[in-house]
Amino acid sequence: MAPATIATTIIVDLRSDTVTRPCADMLYAMVTAPVGDDVWGDDPTVNQLESEAAAMFGKEAGLFCPSGTMTNQIAIKCHTSPGDECICSDSAHIFLYEGGGMASNSGVQARVLPSDRGLISAKQIAAAINSCGIVYARTRLVCLENTTNKGGGTYYSASTLREISALCKARGLALHLDGARIFNAIEASKEYTPLDLGQIFDTISVCLSKGLGCPVGSLLLGSRDFIDRARRARKAMGGGIHQAGFIAAAGLFALKHNIKRLSEDHERAQQLGNALSGLSWVEKVEPVETNIVIVTLRPPLEPTFMQEQLKRRGLLVSSLAAGTIRLVTHLDVGQDAIDWACRVLKDFVPEDDVKDEAVSTAIY
Ligand SMILES: *Cc1c(COP(=O)(O)O)cnc(C)c1O
């Protein structure tokens, strides 16, 4: 399996944990799912997924949506009125990567706080809540991301979450969790369960298409009343899917089979981090907490150059910030693939400009 030359055609895709494809058993669950018309509320597979996920987190109801962007955007819309302010970190997905949706969908402005690798504190939030004079935007909502994406897979401690929750309750603010990778946080922290998080947050967004390996889908969880309003907002955004049970079946499969194994992704991310530390072209590797590895390149190396060079060797990586590359482990990257990727990274010499363009077809 060892690719002695570049022409050996192995591609390991570490750009994101969204790149996974459904395994045969997941596909089987999908094609054999009982379905109805979910816009009429009678798709049994969607209904089962929504109620199982809600029960897991101790919430009354759930809403299945095409994407995590949509679950976040619907949550923001249903928690706020136009002109309100939403507090989040300066690297939050809702602020950076949702197409300005907070403004265009809800007429809400973001109050972004400088973060410690994507994490913000109760003290910072308390200081950012506007007083009620008419000159101020009304602070209405706090959104936390757990784990953080641009922050590099960091997660909140239980004590910080409880402090922020107590603050929001005392000040009458809604608290939303962007839990795109919430099961990674639960697995890594071992300090809180889904039920604990259901107590801490008013609403929770959970992605099925990240570490859980589904081709599509996210869930918004909350009170019955909130989810009734969210269902209307989903329809208005064009997110009502008729026979959605075919894709919801992937979600049911993932909740059952793909949560426990997330610790493997974390171990493999750790292995990548270890392999990268101390390499000549690496300035710094951020501490690896879950399945994301952020590497600062030694100047003058540029992410685009590195991405191209590694791609020619069969390894795909991404970049979310100047001077850095990002590697994300997931369900479709097994131990062999990680061992191979570690070797490619260790053997890499920036000056060594590979001419052979032959990159492959065999996908891990
Ligand atoms: C991926 C992600 C989302 C949702 O992304 P979609 O591609 O719209 O499903 C939301 N928040 C965070 C932190 C993410 O990483």
The ligand as an SDF file (V2000), in Angstrom:
LIG
                    3D

 15 15  0  0  0  0  0  0  0  0999 V2000
  -20.5680   22.6150    9.3970 C   0  0  0  0  0  0  0  0  0  0  0  0
  -21.0080   23.5500   10.4260 C   0  0  0  0  0  0  0  0  0  0  0  0
  -22.3190   24.0570   10.4290 C   0  0  0  0  0  0  0  0  0  0  0  0
  -23.3550   23.7290    9.3900 C   0  0  0  0  0  0  0  0  0  0  0  0
  -22.8930   23.5880    8.1220 O   0  0  0  0  0  0  0  0  0  0  0  0
  -23.7980   23.0520    6.9180 P   0  0  0  0  0  0  0  0  0  0  0  0
  -22.7540   22.8040    5.8940 O   0  0  0  0  0  0  0  0  0  0  0  0
  -24.7260   24.1400    6.5790 O   0  0  0  0  0  0  0  0  0  0  0  0
  -24.5110   21.8200    7.3790 O   0  0  0  0  0  0  0  0  0  0  0  0
  -22.6820   24.8940   11.4530 C   0  0  0  0  0  0  0  0  0  0  0  0
  -21.8190   25.2140   12.4170 N   0  0  0  0  0  0  0  0  0  0  0  0
  -20.5730   24.7430   12.4580 C   0  0  0  0  0  0  0  0  0  0  0  0
  -19.6800   25.1130   13.5870 C   0  0  0  0  0  0  0  0  0  0  0  0
  -20.1050   23.9000   11.4490 C   0  0  0  0  0  0  0  0  0  0  0  0
  -18.8560   23.4410   11.5050 O   0  0  0  0  0  0  0  0  0  0  0  0
  1  2  1  0
  2  3  1  0
  2 14  2  0
  3  4  1  0
  3 10  2  0
  4  5  1  0
  5  6  1  0
  6  7  2  0
  6  8  1  0
  6  9  1  0
 10 11  1  0
 11 12  2  0
 12 13  1  0
 12 14  1  0
 14 15  1  0
M  END
$$$$
